[in-house]
Amino acid sequence: MSESNNLPQAISHKKLSYLMLKAQKDSHFSDELTETGSPEKREFDELINNWEASTKKLINELSKRKQNLLKDKSPNSLIALGAMEVHLNMALQALNAFNKEFDE
Protein backbone atom coordinates (compact mmCIF):
# COMPACT_ATOMS: atom_id res chain seq x y z
CA MET A 1 0.00 0.00 0.00
CA SER A 2 2.81 2.42 0.75
CA GLU A 3 3.99 2.13 -2.86
CA SER A 4 0.70 3.48 -4.20
CA ASN A 5 1.09 6.56 -2.01
CA ASN A 6 4.30 7.43 -3.87
CA LEU A 7 2.62 7.48 -7.30
CA PRO A 8 2.39 10.88 -9.00
CA GLN A 9 -0.98 12.51 -9.55
CA ALA A 10 -0.24 13.07 -13.26
CA ILE A 11 2.45 12.31 -15.82
CA SER A 12 3.18 13.91 -19.18
CA HIS A 13 3.02 11.94 -22.40
CA LYS A 14 6.69 12.73 -23.01
CA LYS A 15 7.72 11.38 -19.60
CA LEU A 16 5.53 8.28 -20.03
CA SER A 17 7.05 7.58 -23.44
CA TYR A 18 10.53 7.93 -21.96
CA LEU A 19 9.70 5.55 -19.13
CA MET A 20 8.18 3.01 -21.53
CA LEU A 21 11.32 3.06 -23.69
CA LYS A 22 13.61 2.62 -20.68
CA ALA A 23 11.50 0.00 -18.89
CA GLN A 24 12.88 -3.51 -18.72
CA LYS A 25 10.88 -6.28 -20.30
CA ASP A 26 9.20 -8.69 -17.91
CA SER A 27 10.89 -11.94 -18.90
CA HIS A 28 8.41 -14.08 -16.98
CA PHE A 29 5.48 -12.57 -18.88
CA SER A 30 7.15 -12.96 -22.29
CA ASP A 31 8.09 -16.58 -21.47
CA GLU A 32 4.42 -17.35 -20.75
CA LEU A 33 3.36 -15.81 -24.06
CA THR A 34 5.97 -17.81 -25.94
CA GLU A 35 4.84 -21.06 -24.35
CA THR A 36 1.12 -20.54 -24.93
CA GLY A 37 1.29 -19.33 -28.54
CA SER A 38 4.20 -21.45 -29.62
CA PRO A 39 2.66 -23.61 -32.41
CA GLU A 40 0.72 -20.71 -33.91
CA LYS A 41 3.71 -18.40 -33.65
CA ARG A 42 6.01 -20.92 -35.32
CA GLU A 43 3.52 -21.41 -38.14
CA PHE A 44 3.09 -17.65 -38.55
CA ASP A 45 6.85 -17.07 -38.51
CA GLU A 46 7.34 -19.79 -41.12
CA LEU A 47 4.68 -18.27 -43.37
CA ILE A 48 6.15 -14.80 -42.99
CA ASN A 49 9.69 -16.04 -43.69
CA ASN A 50 8.54 -17.92 -46.80
CA TRP A 51 6.60 -14.88 -48.01
CA GLU A 52 9.57 -12.59 -47.40
CA ALA A 53 11.98 -14.86 -49.27
CA SER A 54 9.67 -15.35 -52.25
CA THR A 55 8.85 -11.62 -52.41
CA LYS A 56 12.53 -10.66 -52.38
CA LYS A 57 13.21 -13.24 -55.09
CA LEU A 58 10.34 -11.88 -57.21
CA ILE A 59 11.56 -8.29 -56.85
CA ASN A 60 15.10 -9.33 -57.82
CA GLU A 61 13.80 -11.19 -60.87
CA LEU A 62 11.71 -8.19 -61.89
CA SER A 63 14.69 -5.88 -61.69
CA LYS A 64 17.03 -8.29 -63.51
CA ARG A 65 14.69 -9.20 -66.35
CA LYS A 66 12.73 -6.00 -66.65
CA GLN A 67 13.56 -5.48 -70.33
CA ASN A 68 12.52 -9.00 -71.31
CA LEU A 69 9.31 -8.77 -69.31
CA LEU A 70 8.31 -5.43 -70.75
CA LYS A 71 8.47 -6.34 -74.43
CA ASP A 72 5.11 -6.13 -76.19
CA LYS A 73 3.23 -5.08 -73.04
CA SER A 74 0.50 -2.47 -73.04
CA PRO A 75 0.89 0.74 -71.04
CA ASN A 76 -1.70 -0.52 -68.54
CA SER A 77 0.32 -3.71 -68.01
CA LEU A 78 3.47 -1.70 -67.39
CA ILE A 79 1.69 0.51 -64.88
CA ALA A 80 0.26 -2.54 -63.13
CA LEU A 81 3.66 -4.22 -62.93
CA GLY A 82 5.24 -1.05 -61.55
CA ALA A 83 2.48 -0.69 -58.97
CA MET A 84 2.92 -4.31 -57.94
CA GLU A 85 6.65 -3.83 -57.50
CA VAL A 86 6.11 -0.70 -55.39
CA HIS A 87 3.52 -2.44 -53.21
CA LEU A 88 5.79 -5.43 -52.69
CA ASN A 89 8.59 -3.12 -51.56
CA MET A 90 6.23 -1.29 -49.20
CA ALA A 91 5.05 -4.62 -47.80
CA LEU A 92 8.65 -5.62 -47.11
CA GLN A 93 9.24 -2.31 -45.35
CA ALA A 94 6.11 -2.90 -43.27
CA LEU A 95 7.37 -6.36 -42.36
CA ASN A 96 10.72 -4.90 -41.31
CA ALA A 97 8.93 -2.35 -39.12
CA PHE A 98 6.80 -5.14 -37.61
CA ASN A 99 9.88 -7.26 -36.90
CA LYS A 100 11.73 -4.29 -35.40
CA GLU A 101 8.78 -3.50 -33.10
CA PHE A 102 8.39 -7.18 -32.20
CA ASP A 103 12.10 -7.59 -31.35
CA GLU A 104 12.12 -4.60 -28.97
Secondary structure, DSSP 8 states (H G I E B T S, - for coil): -HHHHTS-S---HHHHHHHHHHS---HHHHHHHHHHTHHHHHHHHHHHHHHHHHHHHHHHHHHHSHHHHHTT--HHHHHHHHHHHHHHHHHHHHHHHHHHHHH-
